Every structure is written in C-alpha cells, then in structure tokens.
Amino acid sequence: MSTDMVTEINKKALELLQRDADKILKLIEVQMDNLTMPQCPLYEEVLDTQMFGLSREIDFAVRLNLIDEKTGKEILDNLEKKFSELHESYKRK
C-alpha cells in the first residue's frame, strides 16, 4: 500500500471519528435545549451509550494504527469538555 493511500485512509478514519463526535455533541445540545432537567436517566443512558460506542471506535482505530492514541484521547477530551460547557451554560439559565 502506498504512503499516499495510507495517509488518505488515516485522514478518512479521523474524519469519521470526528463526525461521530459531532453527532454526539448535537445530541447533547438538543437534549440540553429540550429537557428541563439535564440529569434525566434516559438522557444519561443515551449519552453514556454514545460515548462508550465512540470510545470503542477510537480504540479500534488506534489498534489498527489509523490514528494515534493521543489524537483519540483528544477527541474524547474535547467532547467531554464541550459537554461540561453545555451543562454549565444550562445551569446558568
């Protein structure tokens, strides 16, 4: 496999993971906008399931050397940070 092809595959894997993270962020935003209580058990269950799924995707991509571990951790850390920011802004309402 050529270096260009490997680089393209790695970029595509990173794009797909980032899209999945963005979908989770949108889910968080919708839930925060529509729920009166962010501690809703169903909301927490969906978020936990989505975050777990993304972490497994990232782990798989790391094991295949499609992305490095640091990049995978950054994706999850950024998503968790955004979730915290949204949660804090909701509390201030």
N, C-alpha and C positions, 0 to 999 in steps of 0.2 A: 504494500500500500504506500502510495507516495506521501511525502510530508504535507503537501497541499491538501490532500484528501483527509489526512488525519486531523489537520488544523481545522478544516471545514466541519468535520464530524464533531470535534470538540466544541466549536462555536455553536453548532446546532444543539448539542446537548445542553450547553449553558443557557441558550435562548429558551429552550423548552422548560428547563427548571425555573427560570425567571418568570416565564408566563404562568406556570403553576403557582408560584409565589404571589404573583399579581392577582390571580383569581382568588386566592385565599384572602388577600388584602381587601379585595372588593367585597367578598363575603362578610368580612369584619365590618367594613364601612356600612353595608346595607343593614346588618344586624344592629349596629350601634345607632343608626338613624331610626330604626323601626321598633326597637324594643324599649320599654320603659325601664327595664331592669337588665343591665348587662350580665348579671350573674345567673341568668336563666339556664337551668340544667341542660335543656336541649341545645341552646346556643353553645354552651361549653363543650358538650359532646361532639357537635359538628366540628367545632374549631379544633378540638383535640384530635379527632379523626383525620381532618385535613392536614394538620401539622405533622402528625405521625406519618401519613402517606408521603408527604413531601420529604420528610427526613429519610424515609426508606428509599425514595427515588434518588436522593442525593447520595446516600450511602452506596447504592448500586452504581451510580455514575463514577464515584470515587474509586470503587473497586475495579471498575473497567478502565481506569485512568483516563476518563473522558474529561474530568475536572479534577483539580487538586482539592485536598481536604480543607485547606484554608478558604478557598472560594465557596465550597459547600457550607462551611460554618458561617461565612459572611452572609450568604443568602438567608439562612435561618435567623441569624442575629438581627439582620435588617428587618425582617418580617416581624420578629418579636418586638423590636424597638418601635416599629410603626403601630403595632397592636397596642403597646403601652401608651403611646402618644394619643391614639384614638380613645382609649379607655379614660385617660386623664382628661381629655377635652370633653368627653361625655359627662364625667363627674362634675365639671365646672358649669355645665348647663343648668 
